[in-house]
Amino acid sequence: VHLIPVNPVREDGLNPKSRKRIMLDLLTEPPAIDPVYEAHVYCNIPSIAERSMEGHAPHYFKLVSVQVLIRHGDRYPLYAIPKTKRPDIDCMLVPSRKPSHPQLEAFIKHMSKGSAAQMDGSLSSLPHFPSHSLCEMGELTQTGVVQHLRNGQLLREIYINKHKLLPGDWTAKQLYLETTGKSRTLQSALALLYTFLPDFDWKKINMRHQWSTIFCSGSCDCPMRNHYLEEEQRRQYSLRVKNNDLERIYVDMAKIVGIPTRQLRASNPIDSLLCYFCHNVSFPCTKAGCIGMEHFKVIKRHQLEDERERQEKKLYFLYALLATHPLLNQTVNRLQRIAEGKKEEVFVLYSAHDVTLSPVLSALGITEARFPRFAARLVFELWQDGKRPKEHFIRILYNGADVTFQTSFCKDHYKRSNKPMCPLEKFVNFVKRDMFLIFNSTSYYDACHRKAL
């Protein structure tokens, strides 16, 4: 831990009122992966108020735009372990049940109205909040709703109350909202917006539907992206078959539930086990025995080792560059318009999945970031220099931590600059040009259709 004095010692040698910021800076890697600790981080159970670095800048800088990419909150599993009882979790919203939020009751009442919102296509048929006494597969839980009510509240205190990003009489044109067609992403977006906006007004909510989980919109045709994804999946398979501990655990679990090992593996048990773990529910049992913490640890440890190898092998990185270019290009174009003086779409929210955030982090070069937890948030801030109004800078934050200078395009700038952010043109050049250099290409289309080197 580094103690960083905010006020330097005065020239006369007297120490002014001492105020210190404690910035956690891990100087060494933990000696070994702790799968239980990492699982707790992934669950992101709402507890104490979290510290965040959003909205920090020299006093003469003005915040002009914020773009937020979120992962949906805690959800019920997408897969069931065959021949076991599903985890008994209630997806009704009950304000008196923990975890809760001071605005949860008002949120439920407001979401029950909601007919005046503009919702693209199939979004209009989705429920605005979870409401089943036994959760449906993939359904947002109360924990997931509370996670995003907290996210919205935190961002409101910084961006609305402090920086006045949106006025009290904000209009629909100042927002750009987009979500995939799953109820969990729509509901997560609504929970965040409910506590974020100065006054949540259904008539001003225009939610666009994105059919692709990588938000590629009209630029999804990319054969080489699919090629690198297939190569990455081969790498994953190769790592799995080499792991003898993992195979032994799968065989043991398959015996407990009475199915072939291959069938158990295909049911993706870690997804289901994480739900038991995050909700503090006992792992399932049968007459042949119980799935236990040892099973969970081995599978979770392998998952973490897979993430580490994925960062090293670069196949995923090549996939990520091509997968995320359409979304990053849209982001850059919007930031450029705002830097030129446009006042529309100053707050942007994309509500998405782990498979959306993870490649964005990889493409930006933020290799130290953890895999996206439930309700993870990636924020792009655009700042205007008050002393030189034509100059604009960006900050990038992941779950409240400033990762601007972890990005591949701004690592070197950090050494030469006294400003805690990155010139906008560096981000623009990266997205418009530098992303394609590794493919020996000059454009997204060319990189997508050029054969692998």
Disulfide bonds with the S-S distance in Angstrom:
Cys43-Cys278 2.01
Cys91-Cys135 2.00
Cys216-Cys220 1.82
Cys222-Cys448 2.05
Cys285-Cys290 1.86
Cys410-Cys422 1.91
